[in-house]
Amino acid sequence: MIDTHCHIYGSEYEEDREPVIQRARQAGVERILLPNINETSIEPMLSLCHTFPGYCYPMMGLHPEDVTDDYSQVLDRMEELLKDFAHPYVAIGEVGLDFYWDGSRVRQQINAFSRQIEWAVRYGLPLMIHSRSAHSELVQTIRQYASEELFGVFHCFGGTLEEAQELLSFNNFVLGIGGVLTFKKSPLPDVLRQIPLQRIVLETDSPYLTPVPYRGKRNEPAYVAEVMRKVADIYNVSPHEVEKVTNSNVKRIFSRVN
């Protein structure tokens, strides 16, 4: 299994980060991909990847909720890190649009997202895309780059079949599926039954969105196994088949992940 999206470099794991990694290994997690959030998160993220080389892989990006008044200068400094030919980053992420809590910076978020899409084109990297209460604006923004060869993940998908189909009309993208799939009242199982297994990858978004049966606890990469088992049940295939196909999907999207 590969957890394509988690934040175990965060303070939530300050006391037990290494045991979390050990439990992930024991659960069968082969790789962990780490999206960046802001400038503050870069150092702890890279430190974790240095401690666990070939197991933890970093991304570079500015989360939409961290787009503040000085976002342009922040992006300038982040892009300098991508200009180094030997950089370790496997994707541009976590980037996108989020108007759920704050609709006051719509234009700034769209500008920041557009600039980071351009990074993906310029540096040949996939996108790890966050979207919340911004589906139509997100699709409209990406469509402006239809002539470019974009690829990546629509992280934490939990929308309708129509939204899934619209996102997957971008041919080189997949849906990131996590703990929401296991929630009792989630409509996501019915949506996935109409989506090819070749168009999804597994994730946890740790420490958030903990899957059943661990709801109420802090999420961690080992719990991606619960997502895998639920996916297997939905597609009526073995967990091994889900692991094989989704791992292949990851390697197709993230060429820098060994």
C-alpha positions as CSV (number, residue, x, y, z in Angstrom):
1,M,0.0,0.0,0.0
2,I,1.0,3.6,-0.6
3,D,-0.4,6.5,1.5
4,T,-0.4,9.2,-1.1
5,H,-1.3,12.0,1.3
6,C,-0.5,12.5,5.0
7,H,1.0,15.2,7.3
8,I,2.9,13.2,9.9
9,Y,5.6,15.9,10.0
10,G,3.0,17.9,12.0
11,S,3.0,18.7,15.7
12,E,0.3,16.1,16.3
13,Y,3.0,13.4,16.0
14,E,5.7,15.1,18.1
15,E,5.7,12.5,20.8
16,D,5.5,9.3,18.7
17,R,6.5,9.9,15.1
18,E,8.8,7.0,14.8
19,P,6.3,4.5,16.3
20,V,3.8,5.8,13.8
21,I,6.2,5.0,10.9
22,Q,6.9,1.6,12.5
23,R,3.1,0.8,12.6
24,A,2.8,1.9,9.0
25,R,5.5,-0.5,7.9
26,Q,4.0,-3.3,9.9
27,A,0.6,-2.7,8.3
28,G,2.2,-3.0,4.8
29,V,2.5,0.6,3.9
30,E,5.4,0.8,1.4
31,R,5.6,4.5,0.8
32,I,4.3,7.7,2.4
33,L,3.9,10.9,0.4
34,L,3.9,14.2,2.3
35,P,2.2,17.3,0.9
36,N,3.6,20.6,2.1
37,I,1.4,23.3,3.6
38,N,3.3,26.5,4.1
39,E,6.9,27.8,4.7
40,T,6.9,26.6,8.3
41,S,6.2,23.0,7.4
42,I,9.1,22.7,4.9
43,E,11.8,22.0,7.5
44,P,10.0,19.3,9.5
45,M,8.8,17.7,6.3
46,L,12.3,17.5,4.8
47,S,13.7,16.3,8.2
48,L,11.3,13.4,8.2
49,C,12.1,12.5,4.6
50,H,15.9,12.6,5.5
51,T,15.3,10.3,8.5
52,F,13.3,7.8,6.3
53,P,14.8,8.1,2.8
54,G,13.1,6.0,0.2
55,Y,10.0,5.7,2.4
56,C,8.8,9.3,3.0
57,Y,8.6,11.6,0.0
58,P,8.1,15.4,0.1
59,M,6.0,17.7,-2.1
60,M,6.2,21.5,-2.5
61,G,3.3,23.8,-2.5
62,L,1.2,26.4,-0.6
63,H,-2.1,25.2,0.8
64,P,-5.1,27.4,-0.2
65,E,-6.0,28.1,3.4
66,D,-2.4,29.5,3.8
67,V,-2.7,32.0,1.0
68,T,-2.3,35.3,2.9
69,D,-1.5,38.8,1.8
70,D,2.2,38.0,1.2
71,Y,1.4,34.8,-0.8
72,S,3.3,36.1,-3.9
73,Q,6.5,36.5,-2.0
74,V,6.0,33.1,-0.3
75,L,5.6,31.5,-3.8
76,D,8.7,33.2,-5.0
77,R,10.7,31.6,-2.2
78,M,9.1,28.2,-2.7
79,E,9.9,28.2,-6.4
80,E,13.5,28.8,-5.7
81,L,13.6,25.4,-4.0
82,L,12.2,23.8,-7.2
83,K,14.8,25.4,-9.4
84,D,17.5,23.3,-7.8
85,F,17.9,20.4,-10.3
86,A,18.6,18.0,-7.4
87,H,15.5,18.9,-5.4
88,P,13.7,16.0,-3.6
89,Y,10.1,17.0,-4.4
90,V,7.8,14.5,-6.0
91,A,4.8,16.8,-6.7
92,I,3.4,20.3,-6.4
93,G,1.1,20.1,-3.4
94,E,-0.9,20.6,-1.5
95,V,-2.4,23.3,-3.7
96,G,-5.9,24.2,-4.9
97,L,-8.9,26.2,-3.7
98,D,-10.9,26.3,-0.4
99,F,-13.7,28.7,0.1
100,Y,-15.4,26.8,3.0
101,W,-14.3,29.0,5.9
102,D,-13.2,32.1,4.2
103,G,-14.5,33.6,0.9
104,S,-12.5,36.8,1.2
105,R,-9.5,35.7,-0.8
106,V,-11.0,34.0,-3.8
107,R,-9.0,35.9,-6.4
108,Q,-5.7,35.4,-4.4
109,Q,-6.4,31.7,-4.1
110,I,-7.1,31.4,-7.8
111,N,-3.9,33.3,-8.6
112,A,-1.8,31.2,-6.3
113,F,-3.3,28.0,-7.7
114,S,-2.7,29.1,-11.3
115,R,0.9,29.9,-10.5
116,Q,1.5,26.5,-9.0
117,I,-0.2,24.8,-11.9
118,E,2.4,26.6,-14.0
119,W,5.1,25.1,-11.8
120,A,3.8,21.6,-12.5
121,V,4.1,22.3,-16.2
122,R,7.5,24.0,-15.9
123,Y,9.1,21.3,-13.7
124,G,7.2,18.3,-15.0
125,L,5.7,17.4,-11.7
126,P,2.2,16.1,-10.8
127,L,-0.3,18.2,-8.8
128,M,-1.8,17.2,-5.4
129,I,-5.0,19.2,-5.5
130,H,-7.2,20.3,-2.6
131,S,-10.7,21.4,-3.3
132,R,-13.4,22.4,-0.8
133,S,-16.6,24.4,-1.6
134,A,-14.8,25.5,-4.9
135,H,-15.5,22.7,-7.4
136,S,-16.7,24.9,-10.3
137,E,-13.9,27.5,-9.8
138,L,-11.3,24.7,-9.6
139,V,-12.5,23.1,-12.8
140,Q,-12.6,26.4,-14.6
141,T,-9.0,27.2,-13.5
142,I,-7.6,23.9,-14.6
143,R,-9.3,24.1,-18.0
144,Q,-7.3,27.2,-18.8
145,Y,-4.3,24.8,-19.0
146,A,-6.0,22.2,-21.2
147,S,-3.3,22.4,-23.8
148,E,-0.6,21.5,-21.2
149,E,0.2,17.9,-20.1
150,L,-1.1,18.1,-16.5
151,F,-1.4,15.1,-14.2
152,G,-2.0,14.4,-10.6
153,V,-4.5,13.7,-7.8
154,F,-7.7,15.3,-6.7
155,H,-7.1,14.7,-3.0
156,C,-9.8,13.7,-0.5
157,F,-12.6,13.3,-3.1
158,G,-16.0,13.1,-1.5
159,G,-18.3,14.6,-4.1
160,T,-21.0,13.4,-6.4
161,L,-20.8,11.1,-9.5
162,E,-21.2,14.2,-11.7
163,E,-18.3,15.9,-9.9
164,A,-16.1,12.8,-10.2
165,Q,-16.8,12.5,-13.9
166,E,-16.0,16.2,-14.4
167,L,-12.7,15.9,-12.6
168,L,-11.8,12.6,-14.4
169,S,-12.4,14.3,-17.7
170,F,-8.8,15.5,-17.1
171,N,-7.4,12.3,-18.4
172,N,-4.1,12.1,-16.4
173,F,-5.7,12.6,-13.0
174,V,-6.9,10.2,-10.4
175,L,-9.1,10.6,-7.3
176,G,-7.5,10.4,-3.8
177,I,-9.8,8.2,-1.6
178,G,-9.5,8.1,2.1
179,G,-11.3,7.6,5.4
180,V,-14.6,9.4,4.2
181,L,-15.2,6.2,2.2
182,T,-15.7,4.2,5.4
183,F,-18.1,6.6,7.1
184,K,-21.6,5.1,7.7
185,K,-23.6,7.7,5.8
186,S,-21.0,8.4,3.0
187,P,-22.5,8.4,-0.5
188,L,-18.9,7.7,-1.8
189,P,-19.3,3.9,-2.2
190,D,-22.1,4.4,-4.7
191,V,-20.0,6.9,-6.6
192,L,-16.9,4.6,-6.7
193,R,-18.9,1.7,-8.1
194,Q,-19.1,3.7,-11.3
195,I,-15.5,4.8,-11.4
196,P,-12.7,2.5,-12.7
197,L,-10.3,1.2,-10.1
198,Q,-7.5,2.5,-12.4
199,R,-8.6,6.1,-11.6
200,I,-8.1,6.1,-7.8
201,V,-5.3,6.1,-5.3
202,L,-5.4,5.5,-1.5
203,E,-4.7,8.1,1.2
204,T,-5.3,8.9,4.8
205,D,-4.8,12.7,5.1
206,S,-3.5,12.0,8.6
207,P,-4.1,13.3,11.2
208,Y,-7.5,14.1,9.8
209,L,-10.5,12.0,8.5
210,T,-9.8,8.9,10.5
211,P,-11.5,5.9,9.0
212,V,-13.9,3.5,10.7
213,P,-13.2,1.7,13.1
214,Y,-10.8,4.3,14.5
215,R,-13.1,7.4,14.2
216,G,-12.5,9.8,17.0
217,K,-8.8,9.0,17.2
218,R,-5.9,10.7,15.5
219,N,-5.4,9.3,11.9
220,E,-2.2,7.7,10.9
221,P,-0.8,6.0,7.7
222,A,-1.3,2.4,9.0
223,Y,-5.1,3.0,8.8
224,V,-4.9,3.2,5.0
225,A,-5.4,-0.5,5.2
226,E,-9.0,0.1,6.3
227,V,-9.5,2.2,3.2
228,M,-8.0,-0.5,1.0
229,R,-10.3,-3.1,2.5
230,K,-13.4,-0.9,2.0
231,V,-12.3,-0.3,-1.7
232,A,-11.9,-4.1,-2.1
233,D,-15.5,-4.6,-0.8
234,I,-16.9,-2.0,-3.1
235,Y,-15.2,-3.3,-6.2
236,N,-15.7,-7.0,-5.2
237,V,-12.1,-7.8,-5.6
238,S,-9.4,-8.9,-3.2
239,P,-7.4,-6.4,-1.1
240,H,-4.3,-7.6,-2.9
241,E,-5.8,-6.6,-6.2
242,V,-6.7,-3.1,-4.9
243,E,-3.1,-2.8,-3.6
244,K,-1.6,-3.9,-6.9
245,V,-3.8,-1.6,-9.1
246,T,-3.6,1.5,-6.8
247,N,0.2,1.1,-6.4
248,S,0.5,1.0,-10.2
249,N,-1.6,4.1,-10.4
250,V,0.7,5.9,-7.9
251,K,3.8,5.0,-9.9
252,R,2.2,6.2,-13.1
253,I,1.4,9.6,-11.6
254,F,4.4,10.1,-9.4
255,S,7.4,9.2,-11.6
256,R,9.9,10.5,-8.9
257,V,8.7,8.0,-6.3
258,N,11.0,4.9,-6.5
